[in-house]
């Protein structure tokens, strides 16, 4: 997991807020007003932009830990 998470992560990537807004059908201003990423949008952002939901909302989504056993 990166050190930067949530909205700080989104804001750190140039143009990402605008791309997220376009994908979700909302305005860039709406995304800019988020203090945290709404959990209902995490799966969409993860699938579209490849940012794990655990990094978007580490307070809600736990990172799956590897058991070290190959399937």
C-alpha positions as CSV (number, residue, x, y, z in Angstrom):
1,X,0.0,0.0,0.0
2,X,1.3,3.5,-0.8
3,X,1.8,6.0,2.0
4,X,-0.7,8.4,0.4
5,X,-4.3,7.1,0.6
6,X,-7.8,8.3,0.0
7,X,-8.5,11.7,-1.4
8,X,-4.8,12.7,-1.0
9,X,-4.0,9.9,-3.4
10,X,-6.6,11.1,-5.9
11,X,-5.4,14.7,-5.6
12,X,-1.8,13.7,-6.0
13,X,-2.4,12.3,-9.5
14,X,-2.9,15.1,-12.1
15,X,-6.2,15.0,-13.8
16,X,-7.5,12.0,-11.9
17,X,-10.3,13.9,-10.2
18,X,-11.7,15.0,-13.5
19,X,-11.5,11.5,-14.9
20,X,-13.3,10.1,-11.9
21,X,-16.0,12.8,-12.2
22,X,-16.5,11.9,-15.8
23,X,-16.7,8.2,-15.2
24,X,-19.2,8.7,-12.3
25,X,-21.3,11.3,-14.2
26,X,-20.7,14.0,-11.6
27,X,-18.9,17.3,-11.7
28,X,-15.2,17.9,-10.9
29,X,-16.5,20.2,-8.1
30,X,-18.4,17.4,-6.5
31,X,-15.3,15.2,-6.4
32,X,-13.3,18.2,-5.0
33,X,-15.7,18.5,-2.1
34,X,-15.1,15.0,-1.0
35,X,-13.2,14.7,2.3
36,X,-13.2,11.0,1.9
37,X,-14.0,8.8,-1.1
38,X,-17.7,7.7,-0.8
39,X,-17.6,3.9,-0.3
40,X,-20.1,3.2,-3.0
41,X,-17.7,4.7,-5.6
42,X,-14.7,2.7,-4.5
43,X,-15.4,-0.5,-6.6
44,X,-15.9,1.7,-9.7
45,X,-12.8,3.7,-9.2
46,X,-10.8,0.5,-8.5
47,X,-12.1,-1.3,-11.6
48,X,-11.6,1.7,-13.9
49,X,-8.4,3.3,-12.6
50,X,-6.7,0.4,-10.9
51,X,-6.5,2.0,-7.5
52,X,-7.3,-0.6,-4.8
53,X,-10.3,0.1,-2.7
54,X,-8.0,-0.6,0.3
55,X,-6.0,2.5,-0.6
56,X,-9.0,4.6,-1.3
57,X,-10.7,3.8,2.0
58,X,-8.3,1.9,4.4
59,X,-10.7,2.7,7.2
60,X,-13.4,0.5,5.6
61,X,-11.7,-2.0,3.4
62,X,-9.0,-4.3,4.8
63,X,-6.2,-5.4,2.5
64,X,-6.3,-9.1,1.9
65,X,-3.2,-10.7,3.4
66,X,-1.3,-13.4,1.5
67,X,-1.2,-16.8,3.2
68,X,2.0,-17.7,1.4
69,X,0.4,-20.8,0.0
70,X,0.1,-21.1,-3.8
71,X,-3.3,-22.3,-5.0
